[in-house]
């Protein structure tokens, strides 16, 4: 399974921040898309595996400091996503309610 391959790769070749590997390199080495790589990293992290990251890529954390640094980075991402959600919610206020028959049909006709 790809999850075990990713874990083995990171533990073996990317142990500690000094051995960070770029996402594109992992994708190529494990024949993964960027989306699949991020999903696998997320699953591993959720199960308690210390996959750390920086702007330079991913690595298997060797110290608590490396994990704390990744947690800080993830919290900044969460704040950014929350701000984007608030902005979109504010944008909703600018839209007028459309009649049901016109939603999804630019011609305004109720047919399929």
The 8 nearest C-alpha neighbors of each residue, nearest first, counted from 0:
[[1, 2, 3, 4, 5, 6, 39, 29],
 [2, 0, 4, 3, 5, 29, 39, 31],
 [1, 3, 5, 4, 0, 39, 6, 43],
 [2, 4, 6, 5, 1, 0, 7, 8],
 [5, 3, 1, 7, 2, 6, 8, 0],
 [6, 4, 8, 2, 3, 7, 1, 9],
 [5, 7, 3, 9, 8, 4, 10, 2],
 [6, 8, 4, 10, 5, 9, 11, 3],
 [9, 7, 5, 11, 6, 10, 12, 4],
 [8, 10, 13, 6, 59, 11, 12, 7],
 [11, 9, 7, 14, 8, 59, 13, 6],
 [10, 12, 8, 9, 7, 13, 14, 6],
 [11, 13, 9, 8, 14, 10, 18, 7],
 [14, 12, 9, 18, 58, 19, 10, 59],
 [13, 15, 59, 10, 18, 58, 12, 9],
 [14, 16, 61, 60, 17, 59, 18, 58],
 [17, 15, 18, 19, 58, 60, 14, 65],
 [16, 18, 15, 19, 14, 13, 58, 20],
 [19, 17, 13, 16, 15, 14, 20, 58],
 [18, 20, 58, 16, 57, 13, 56, 17],
 [21, 19, 56, 57, 18, 58, 22, 13],
 [22, 20, 56, 24, 23, 55, 57, 25],
 [21, 23, 25, 24, 56, 26, 20, 57],
 [24, 22, 26, 21, 25, 27, 33, 20],
 [23, 25, 27, 21, 22, 26, 28, 20],
 [26, 24, 28, 22, 27, 23, 29, 21],
 [27, 25, 31, 23, 24, 29, 30, 28],
 [26, 28, 30, 24, 25, 29, 23, 31],
 [27, 29, 25, 26, 30, 24, 31, 23],
 [28, 30, 26, 31, 27, 25, 5, 4],
 [31, 29, 27, 26, 28, 32, 25, 1],
 [32, 30, 26, 29, 35, 36, 33, 27],
 [31, 33, 35, 34, 26, 36, 30, 27],
 [32, 34, 36, 35, 37, 26, 31, 22],
 [33, 35, 37, 32, 36, 38, 31, 39],
 [34, 36, 38, 32, 33, 37, 31, 39],
 [35, 37, 33, 39, 38, 34, 31, 40],
 [36, 38, 40, 34, 39, 35, 41, 33],
 [39, 37, 41, 35, 36, 40, 42, 34],
 [40, 38, 42, 36, 41, 37, 2, 43],
 [41, 39, 37, 43, 42, 38, 44, 36],
 [40, 42, 38, 44, 39, 43, 37, 45],
 [43, 41, 45, 39, 44, 40, 38, 46],
 [42, 44, 40, 46, 48, 45, 41, 39],
 [43, 45, 48, 47, 41, 46, 42, 40],
 [46, 44, 42, 47, 43, 41, 48, 40],
 [45, 47, 43, 44, 48, 42, 41, 49],
 [48, 46, 44, 45, 49, 43, 50, 42],
 [47, 49, 44, 43, 50, 46, 45, 59],
 [50, 48, 60, 51, 59, 44, 47, 66],
 [51, 49, 59, 48, 60, 58, 44, 52],
 [52, 50, 58, 60, 69, 57, 59, 66],
 [53, 51, 57, 56, 69, 58, 50, 54],
 [52, 54, 55, 56, 57, 69, 51, 72],
 [53, 55, 56, 52, 57, 21, 72, 19],
 [54, 56, 53, 21, 19, 20, 57, 52],
 [57, 55, 21, 20, 53, 52, 22, 54],
 [58, 56, 52, 19, 20, 51, 21, 53],
 [59, 57, 19, 13, 51, 9, 15, 50],
 [58, 60, 50, 14, 9, 15, 10, 51],
 [61, 59, 15, 51, 49, 65, 62, 50],
 [60, 62, 15, 59, 14, 65, 63, 16],
 [63, 61, 64, 65, 60, 66, 15, 67],
 [62, 64, 66, 65, 67, 61, 60, 68],
 [65, 63, 67, 62, 66, 68, 61, 60],
 [66, 64, 68, 62, 63, 67, 60, 69],
 [65, 67, 63, 69, 64, 68, 51, 70],
 [68, 66, 70, 64, 69, 65, 63, 71],
 [67, 69, 65, 71, 66, 70, 64, 72],
 [68, 70, 72, 66, 71, 67, 51, 52],
 [69, 71, 67, 73, 72, 68, 74, 66],
 [72, 70, 74, 68, 69, 73, 67, 75],
 [71, 73, 69, 75, 70, 74, 68, 76],
 [74, 72, 76, 70, 75, 71, 69, 77],
 [75, 73, 77, 71, 76, 72, 70, 78],
 [76, 74, 78, 72, 73, 77, 79, 71],
 [75, 77, 73, 79, 74, 78, 80, 72],
 [78, 76, 74, 80, 79, 75, 81, 73],
 [79, 77, 81, 75, 76, 80, 82, 74],
 [78, 80, 76, 82, 77, 81, 75, 83],
 [79, 81, 83, 77, 82, 78, 84, 76],
 [80, 82, 78, 84, 83, 79, 77, 85],
 [81, 83, 85, 79, 80, 84, 78, 86],
 [84, 82, 80, 86, 81, 85, 87, 79],
 [83, 85, 81, 87, 86, 82, 88, 80],
 [86, 84, 88, 82, 83, 87, 89, 81],
 [87, 85, 83, 89, 84, 88, 82, 90],
 [86, 88, 90, 84, 89, 85, 83, 91],
 [87, 89, 85, 91, 90, 86, 84, 92],
 [88, 90, 86, 87, 91, 92, 85, 93],
 [91, 89, 87, 92, 88, 93, 86, 94],
 [92, 90, 88, 93, 89, 94, 87, 95],
 [91, 93, 90, 89, 94, 88, 95, 87],
 [94, 92, 91, 90, 95, 89, 88, 96],
 [95, 93, 91, 92, 96, 90, 97, 89],
 [96, 94, 97, 93, 92, 91, 98, 90],
 [95, 97, 94, 98, 99, 102, 92, 93],
 [98, 96, 95, 99, 102, 101, 100, 94],
 [99, 97, 100, 101, 96, 102, 107, 95],
 [100, 98, 102, 101, 97, 109, 96, 103],
 [99, 101, 109, 98, 102, 107, 108, 104],
 [102, 100, 107, 104, 99, 98, 103, 105],
 [101, 103, 99, 104, 100, 97, 98, 105],
 [102, 104, 101, 105, 100, 107, 99, 106],
 [103, 105, 101, 102, 106, 107, 108, 109],
 [106, 104, 107, 103, 101, 102, 108, 100],
 [107, 105, 104, 108, 101, 109, 103, 102],
 [106, 108, 101, 105, 104, 100, 109, 102],
 [109, 107, 106, 110, 100, 101, 104, 105],
 [108, 110, 100, 107, 111, 101, 104, 99],
 [111, 109, 108, 104, 100, 107, 106, 101],
 [110, 109, 108, 104, 103, 100, 106, 107]]
